[in-house]
Amino acid sequence: MMQMMMATLGGTSAANSAQRHALMARRAVGFAIFASGVAVIVAQALQHALGG
């Protein structure tokens, strides 16, 4: 599927670069959401452990 799309786009390196940047941005956003969730869980666990 991706190969067909790249063939339609002409397989330009600009398209490759844009796709790579979009993937990296999506990964960064996903990691930020995951990290913030972990931080909230850790903060709640610490608060509970300290009797807050």
Biotite code that builds the C-alpha atoms (Angstrom):
import biotite.structure as struc

atoms = struc.array([
    struc.Atom([0.000, 0.000, 0.000], chain_id="A", res_id=1, res_name="MET", atom_name="CA", element="C"),
    struc.Atom([2.746, 2.430, 0.968], chain_id="A", res_id=2, res_name="MET", atom_name="CA", element="C"),
    struc.Atom([4.732, 1.456, -2.107], chain_id="A", res_id=3, res_name="GLN", atom_name="CA", element="C"),
    struc.Atom([1.737, 2.220, -4.306], chain_id="A", res_id=4, res_name="MET", atom_name="CA", element="C"),
    struc.Atom([1.301, 5.603, -2.660], chain_id="A", res_id=5, res_name="MET", atom_name="CA", element="C"),
    struc.Atom([4.996, 6.397, -3.022], chain_id="A", res_id=6, res_name="MET", atom_name="CA", element="C"),
    struc.Atom([4.867, 5.351, -6.666], chain_id="A", res_id=7, res_name="ALA", atom_name="CA", element="C"),
    struc.Atom([1.909, 7.679, -7.203], chain_id="A", res_id=8, res_name="THR", atom_name="CA", element="C"),
    struc.Atom([3.766, 10.514, -5.517], chain_id="A", res_id=9, res_name="LEU", atom_name="CA", element="C"),
    struc.Atom([6.770, 9.784, -7.676], chain_id="A", res_id=10, res_name="GLY", atom_name="CA", element="C"),
    struc.Atom([8.787, 8.467, -4.742], chain_id="A", res_id=11, res_name="GLY", atom_name="CA", element="C"),
    struc.Atom([10.389, 11.852, -4.166], chain_id="A", res_id=12, res_name="THR", atom_name="CA", element="C"),
    struc.Atom([12.774, 12.229, -1.266], chain_id="A", res_id=13, res_name="SER", atom_name="CA", element="C"),
    struc.Atom([10.691, 15.216, -0.129], chain_id="A", res_id=14, res_name="ALA", atom_name="CA", element="C"),
    struc.Atom([7.703, 12.905, 0.331], chain_id="A", res_id=15, res_name="ALA", atom_name="CA", element="C"),
    struc.Atom([9.906, 10.404, 2.159], chain_id="A", res_id=16, res_name="ASN", atom_name="CA", element="C"),
    struc.Atom([11.237, 13.136, 4.400], chain_id="A", res_id=17, res_name="SER", atom_name="CA", element="C"),
    struc.Atom([7.765, 14.503, 5.155], chain_id="A", res_id=18, res_name="ALA", atom_name="CA", element="C"),
    struc.Atom([6.507, 11.027, 6.025], chain_id="A", res_id=19, res_name="GLN", atom_name="CA", element="C"),
    struc.Atom([9.492, 10.433, 8.276], chain_id="A", res_id=20, res_name="ARG", atom_name="CA", element="C"),
    struc.Atom([8.920, 13.733, 10.078], chain_id="A", res_id=21, res_name="HIS", atom_name="CA", element="C"),
    struc.Atom([5.208, 12.976, 10.505], chain_id="A", res_id=22, res_name="ALA", atom_name="CA", element="C"),
    struc.Atom([6.034, 9.562, 11.972], chain_id="A", res_id=23, res_name="LEU", atom_name="CA", element="C"),
    struc.Atom([8.594, 11.046, 14.351], chain_id="A", res_id=24, res_name="MET", atom_name="CA", element="C"),
    struc.Atom([6.129, 13.731, 15.455], chain_id="A", res_id=25, res_name="ALA", atom_name="CA", element="C"),
    struc.Atom([3.436, 11.123, 16.063], chain_id="A", res_id=26, res_name="ARG", atom_name="CA", element="C"),
    struc.Atom([5.883, 9.029, 18.092], chain_id="A", res_id=27, res_name="ARG", atom_name="CA", element="C"),
    struc.Atom([6.959, 12.069, 20.107], chain_id="A", res_id=28, res_name="ALA", atom_name="CA", element="C"),
    struc.Atom([3.337, 12.969, 20.906], chain_id="A", res_id=29, res_name="VAL", atom_name="CA", element="C"),
    struc.Atom([2.560, 9.387, 21.853], chain_id="A", res_id=30, res_name="GLY", atom_name="CA", element="C"),
    struc.Atom([5.614, 9.214, 24.103], chain_id="A", res_id=31, res_name="PHE", atom_name="CA", element="C"),
    struc.Atom([4.716, 12.540, 25.748], chain_id="A", res_id=32, res_name="ALA", atom_name="CA", element="C"),
    struc.Atom([1.204, 11.271, 26.541], chain_id="A", res_id=33, res_name="ILE", atom_name="CA", element="C"),
    struc.Atom([2.605, 7.994, 27.880], chain_id="A", res_id=34, res_name="PHE", atom_name="CA", element="C"),
    struc.Atom([5.253, 9.770, 29.977], chain_id="A", res_id=35, res_name="ALA", atom_name="CA", element="C"),
    struc.Atom([2.726, 12.168, 31.487], chain_id="A", res_id=36, res_name="SER", atom_name="CA", element="C"),
    struc.Atom([0.472, 9.243, 32.388], chain_id="A", res_id=37, res_name="GLY", atom_name="CA", element="C"),
    struc.Atom([3.365, 7.453, 34.093], chain_id="A", res_id=38, res_name="VAL", atom_name="CA", element="C"),
    struc.Atom([4.293, 10.652, 35.939], chain_id="A", res_id=39, res_name="ALA", atom_name="CA", element="C"),
    struc.Atom([0.732, 11.022, 37.263], chain_id="A", res_id=40, res_name="VAL", atom_name="CA", element="C"),
    struc.Atom([0.678, 7.402, 38.445], chain_id="A", res_id=41, res_name="ILE", atom_name="CA", element="C"),
    struc.Atom([4.069, 7.759, 40.160], chain_id="A", res_id=42, res_name="VAL", atom_name="CA", element="C"),
    struc.Atom([3.028, 11.025, 41.804], chain_id="A", res_id=43, res_name="ALA", atom_name="CA", element="C"),
    struc.Atom([-0.182, 9.457, 43.132], chain_id="A", res_id=44, res_name="GLN", atom_name="CA", element="C"),
    struc.Atom([1.702, 6.408, 44.403], chain_id="A", res_id=45, res_name="ALA", atom_name="CA", element="C"),
    struc.Atom([4.221, 8.629, 46.217], chain_id="A", res_id=46, res_name="LEU", atom_name="CA", element="C"),
    struc.Atom([1.458, 10.734, 47.695], chain_id="A", res_id=47, res_name="GLN", atom_name="CA", element="C"),
    struc.Atom([-0.328, 7.613, 48.903], chain_id="A", res_id=48, res_name="HIS", atom_name="CA", element="C"),
    struc.Atom([2.902, 6.125, 50.299], chain_id="A", res_id=49, res_name="ALA", atom_name="CA", element="C"),
    struc.Atom([3.650, 9.324, 52.213], chain_id="A", res_id=50, res_name="LEU", atom_name="CA", element="C"),
    struc.Atom([0.157, 9.307, 53.705], chain_id="A", res_id=51, res_name="GLY", atom_name="CA", element="C"),
    struc.Atom([-1.092, 12.342, 51.812], chain_id="A", res_id=52, res_name="GLY", atom_name="CA", element="C"),
])
